[in-house]
């Protein structure tokens, strides 16, 4: 059975890869140009970083640190 830490660890690389996958799908389908899709690549890494920061500041780690005070 999946627990929260497993889901968090699985979500980080998926978020990081999502920007590259979205950019590739836009470029392949021809809907947008490569120039318009270029900002999407770092967007996945930014989303993964924001997810990590959110987990550290408001997730179980932060709650455990708050309870130990």
C-alpha positions in Angstrom: 0.0 0.0 0.0 1.3 3.5 -0.9 1.9 5.8 2.0 2.5 9.6 1.8 6.3 9.5 1.7 6.2 7.1 -1.2 3.8 9.4 -3.1 5.9 12.4 -2.4 9.1 10.7 -3.6 7.4 9.5 -6.7 5.9 13.0 -7.5 9.2 14.9 -7.5 10.7 13.3 -10.6 7.3 13.3 -12.3 6.9 17.0 -11.8 10.5 17.7 -12.9 9.9 15.7 -16.1 6.5 17.2 -16.8 7.8 20.5 -18.2 10.1 18.7 -20.7 7.2 16.3 -21.7 4.8 19.2 -22.2 7.4 21.1 -24.3 8.1 18.0 -26.4 4.4 17.3 -27.0 3.8 20.9 -28.1 6.7 20.9 -30.4 5.8 17.5 -32.0 2.2 18.4 -32.6 3.1 21.7 -34.2 0.6 23.7 -32.1 3.3 26.0 -30.9 6.8 26.9 -32.0 9.9 25.9 -30.1 10.5 29.4 -29.1 7.1 29.6 -27.4 7.5 26.2 -25.7 11.0 26.9 -24.4 9.9 28.4 -21.1 8.0 25.2 -20.3 11.2 23.1 -19.7 12.3 24.8 -16.5 8.7 25.0 -15.4 8.7 21.4 -14.4 11.8 21.8 -12.3 10.3 24.9 -10.6 7.1 22.9 -9.8 9.2 20.1 -8.3 11.2 22.6 -6.2 8.0 24.3 -5.0 6.5 20.9 -4.1 9.6 20.1 -2.0 9.5 23.4 -0.3 5.8 23.1 0.4 6.3 19.6 1.9 9.1 20.8 4.1 7.3 23.9 5.3 3.8 22.5 5.8 4.0 18.7 5.5 4.6 16.1 8.1 8.2 17.2 8.7 7.1 20.7 9.7 4.3 19.3 11.9 6.8 17.0 13.7 9.2 19.8 14.2 6.5 22.0 15.6 5.3 19.3 18.0 8.8 18.8 19.4 9.0 22.3 20.7 
